[in-house]
């Protein structure tokens, strides 16, 4: 006689049994097939930043994090971890694993640190994989408004006529600004003293007082003085016209052929992060950085929004590490 037990069971019980059965039939240790691969991201994502709050790197990362949060419906949380060489932020990102939920910010300073430290405690090329560029910006070579130097050519001429009589100020030894000044000195073939200061404020005060002939720093830090007419821009560091100062020549055009130093920042993830996650983030970054509102917000703080492919930013990091290692060696800068 046929067993009609199932016919007598409540419909809800039958449906429940049907739902449980496939999972029960899985081999030991196997993963459920359908919903196992959850959509990324399904929880908050950390972005470690190797600088304190309020600077260009921090502000631009927060702009991107805000838009990524809105796009994916999960919080992208910025964590400021300033330290020499960006070591703290990089190590924190590595300790977070390579599941895509911990990212970090690399900058031109990361490339410099690779050549400045005897033991950096992380390998930016081998231990990380690029996601996308965020943007780039120029450094400005500027003097005080009442300076006798009207152009960078005037500075070059006097430094050649009176070797050792002029100096150029930047922030700390090993910073991109400092090494840009050393590269300027080397390519121009001039005898000019590069003077490192503790803070940007110290650099700007020194050039305003006439203690140094030229200051080198990002446009964002000089903008207020340039707009007020208390400082004069002599040149920009990139070979391409600056979107902020389109009528100011680049250092190369002003008399130092071959000088081209646009600074940059980019998003990286620990090596081994799944390729689909990198692709998802890269596509999102391209959309975000193409947005007119984001572009304007970036320009307002002195950076030109610019997404890249992972391959492009990987090649840039590698070439910049090689370039700045050469500048460091030629300038005789002691490694940390």
C-alpha positions in Angstrom: 0.0 0.0 0.0 1.5 3.4 -1.0 2.7 5.7 1.8 0.7 8.9 1.7 2.4 10.5 4.7 3.5 13.6 2.7 0.0 14.2 1.6 -1.1 14.4 5.2 1.7 16.9 6.3 0.9 20.6 6.4 2.1 22.4 3.2 4.5 24.6 5.2 6.3 21.5 6.6 6.8 20.1 3.1 8.2 23.3 1.7 10.6 23.6 4.7 11.9 20.1 4.1 12.4 20.8 0.4 14.5 23.9 1.2 16.7 22.0 3.7 17.2 18.9 1.6 19.7 20.4 -1.0 22.0 21.6 1.8 21.8 18.3 3.6 22.9 16.5 0.4 26.1 18.5 0.1 29.3 16.6 0.5 31.1 17.3 3.8 33.1 20.6 3.6 31.4 21.7 0.4 30.1 25.3 0.1 26.5 26.0 -0.8 26.5 26.7 -4.6 24.1 29.5 -5.2 24.4 32.3 -2.7 27.9 31.5 -1.5 29.4 34.2 -3.6 28.0 37.3 -2.0 28.1 40.6 -3.8 31.1 42.8 -2.9 31.0 44.8 -0.7 28.7 43.4 1.9 30.3 45.1 4.9 32.3 48.3 5.6 35.6 48.8 3.9 38.6 50.5 5.5 40.9 52.9 3.7 44.1 53.6 5.5 45.8 57.0 4.8 49.4 57.7 5.6 48.8 61.3 6.5 46.9 63.3 9.1 43.4 64.8 8.6 43.0 68.0 6.6 45.6 67.7 3.9 45.2 67.1 0.2 45.6 63.3 0.5 43.0 63.1 3.3 40.4 65.4 1.8 40.5 63.7 -1.7 40.4 60.2 -0.2 37.3 61.3 1.8 35.6 62.6 -1.3 36.2 59.3 -3.0 35.1 57.3 0.1 31.9 59.3 0.4 31.0 58.5 -3.2 32.0 54.8 -3.0 29.8 54.5 0.1 26.8 56.0 -1.7 27.4 53.8 -4.8 27.7 50.5 -2.9 25.5 51.1 0.1 28.4 50.2 2.5 30.6 52.6 4.4 34.1 53.2 3.1 35.8 54.4 6.3 39.0 56.5 6.1 41.5 55.9 8.9 44.4 58.4 9.2 47.7 56.8 10.2 50.5 59.3 9.7 54.0 58.0 10.0 57.4 58.2 8.3 57.4 56.4 5.0 53.7 55.6 5.3 54.7 52.5 7.2 51.8 52.4 9.7 49.1 52.8 7.0 50.7 50.1 4.8 51.2 47.6 7.6 47.6 48.1 8.8 46.3 47.5 5.3 48.4 44.3 5.0 47.2 43.0 8.4 43.6 43.5 7.2 43.9 40.7 4.7 43.4 40.5 0.9 39.6 40.1 0.8 39.0 43.6 -0.5 37.8 45.1 2.8 41.1 46.9 3.6 42.5 49.4 1.1 45.3 52.0 1.4 46.4 55.2 -0.2 49.7 55.4 -2.0 51.2 58.7 -3.3 54.3 60.0 -4.9 55.7 59.9 -1.4 55.4 56.1 -1.4 57.7 55.9 -4.4 60.2 58.2 -2.7 60.1 56.2 0.6 61.1 53.0 -1.3 64.5 54.7 -2.0 64.7 56.7 1.2 64.5 53.9 3.8 67.0 51.2 4.4 64.2 49.0 5.7 60.7 50.3 4.7 59.0 47.2 6.3 56.7 46.8 3.3 57.2 46.3 -0.4 54.8 48.6 -2.3 55.2 46.6 -5.5 55.3 43.0 -4.3 52.9 43.3 -1.4 50.2 45.5 -3.0 48.1 45.6 -6.1 46.8 48.8 -7.7 43.1 49.7 -7.9 43.1 53.1 -9.6 44.7 56.5 -9.6 42.7 59.3 -7.8 44.4 62.4 -9.1 47.5 64.5 -9.7 48.7 67.9 -8.8 51.6 70.3 -9.4 54.1 71.8 -7.1 54.5 75.6 -7.5 57.9 77.4 -7.6 57.0 80.7 -6.0 58.6 83.8 -4.5 57.3 86.8 -2.5 55.4 89.5 -4.5 58.1 92.1 -3.8 61.0 89.8 -4.8 63.4 90.9 -7.5 62.8 87.7 -9.3 60.0 88.1 -11.8 60.5 84.8 -13.6 62.3 81.5 -13.0 64.8 82.5 -15.6 65.8 85.4 -13.3 66.5 82.8 -10.5 68.5 80.6 -12.9 70.6 83.6 -14.2 71.5 84.9 -10.7 72.4 81.4 -9.4 74.8 81.0 -12.3 76.2 84.5 -12.0 76.7 84.1 -8.2 77.0 80.4 -7.4 75.9 79.5 -3.9 74.2 82.8 -3.2 70.6 81.6 -3.5 68.6 79.1 -1.6 65.3 77.3 -2.2 63.0 76.1 0.6 60.8 73.0 1.0 59.4 70.9 3.7 61.3 68.0 5.3 64.2 66.0 3.8 62.9 63.2 1.7 59.6 64.8 0.9 58.5 65.1 -2.8 59.0 68.9 -2.5 62.5 68.5 -1.2 63.5 66.0 -3.9 61.8 68.1 -6.6 64.1 70.9 -5.5 67.1 68.6 -5.6 66.1 67.4 -9.1 65.7 71.0 -10.2 69.2 71.9 -9.0 70.6 68.8 -10.7 68.9 69.3 -14.1 69.6 73.0 -14.2 73.2 72.5 -13.3 73.2 75.3 -10.8 74.7 75.8 -7.3 71.7 76.6 -5.2 71.2 75.5 -1.6 68.1 73.4 -0.8 66.9 74.3 2.6 64.4 71.9 4.3 61.9 73.3 6.9 59.8 71.5 9.4 56.4 72.6 8.1 54.8 74.3 5.1 54.0 77.3 7.2 57.7 77.7 8.0 58.5 77.6 4.2 55.9 80.2 3.3 57.0 82.5 6.1 60.6 82.2 5.1 59.9 83.1 1.4 57.7 86.0 2.5 60.5 87.4 4.7 63.0 87.0 1.9 65.0 84.3 3.8 64.8 82.1 0.8 64.6 83.0 -2.8 62.0 80.4 -3.9 59.6 78.1 -2.1 58.3 74.8 -3.5 55.0 73.4 -2.3 51.6 72.3 -3.7 49.2 74.9 -5.2 46.6 74.3 -2.4 49.0 75.6 0.3 49.9 78.7 -1.7 46.5 79.5 -3.1 45.5 82.1 -0.5 48.8 84.0 -0.8 48.8 83.8 -4.6 45.1 85.0 -4.7 45.9 87.8 -2.3 48.9 88.9 -4.4 51.5 88.5 -1.6 53.3 85.7 -3.5 54.1 85.3 -7.2 54.2 81.9 -9.0 57.3 81.5 -11.1 56.7 78.0 -12.5 54.8 74.8 -12.1 56.4 71.4 -11.7 54.6 69.5 -14.5 55.4 69.7 -18.1 51.7 70.0 -18.9 49.9 73.3 -18.3 48.4 73.5 -14.8 44.6 73.7 -14.6 45.1 76.0 -11.6 47.6 78.4 -13.1 47.3 78.0 -16.9 49.4 81.1 -17.7 52.3 80.1 -15.5 55.0 78.1 -17.4 56.3 74.7 -16.4 59.8 74.5 -15.0 60.9 72.8 -18.2 59.5 75.6 -20.4 61.0 78.2 -18.1 64.6 77.0 -18.7 65.1 73.5 -17.3 64.4 70.9 -20.1 63.4 67.5 -18.9 61.9 68.6 -15.6 58.5 67.0 -15.1 57.2 66.3 -11.6 53.4 65.9 -11.3 52.6 64.5 -7.9 49.9 61.8 -7.6 47.8 59.6 -5.3 46.1 56.3 -5.9 44.2 53.5 -4.2 45.9 50.2 -3.7 44.9 46.9 -2.1 47.0 44.1 -0.6 48.4 41.6 -3.1 46.1 38.7 -3.7 42.9 40.6 -3.6 40.6 38.9 -6.0 40.6 40.3 -9.5 36.8 40.7 -9.7 37.0 43.0 -6.6 39.7 45.1 -8.2 37.7 45.3 -11.4 34.6 46.4 -9.4 36.5 49.1 -7.6 38.3 50.3 -10.6 35.1 50.7 -12.6 33.5 52.6 -9.7 36.5 54.9 -9.4 36.3 55.7 -13.1 32.7 56.6 -12.8 33.2 58.7 -9.6 36.2 60.6 -10.9 34.5 61.5 -14.2 31.6 63.1 -12.3 31.6 66.9 -12.8 30.8 67.6 -9.1 33.6 65.4 -7.9 36.0 67.1 -10.4 35.1 70.5 -9.0 35.5 69.4 -5.4 38.9 68.1 -6.2 39.9 71.2 -8.1 38.8 73.3 -5.1 41.5 71.6 -3.0 44.2 71.7 -5.7 44.0 68.3 -7.3 43.0 67.2 -10.8 40.8 64.1 -10.6 42.2 61.4 -12.7 41.3 57.7 -12.7 43.7 55.1 -14.3 43.8 51.4 -15.1 45.5 49.2 -12.5 48.3 48.6 -15.1 48.9 52.3 -15.6 49.3 53.1 -11.9 51.5 50.0 -11.4 53.8 51.2 -14.1 53.9 54.7 -12.7 54.8 53.5 -9.2 57.6 51.3 -10.6 59.1 54.1 -12.7 58.7 56.7 -9.9 60.6 54.4 -7.5 63.4 54.1 -9.9 63.5 57.8 -10.7 63.5 59.1 -7.1 66.1 56.5 -6.0 68.4 58.0 -8.6 67.7 61.5 -7.3 68.4 60.5 -3.7 71.7 58.8 -4.6 72.8 61.7 -6.8 72.0 64.3 -4.1 73.9 62.2 -1.5 70.9 62.1 0.9 71.4 59.8 3.8 68.9 57.0 3.9 66.7 56.6 7.0 
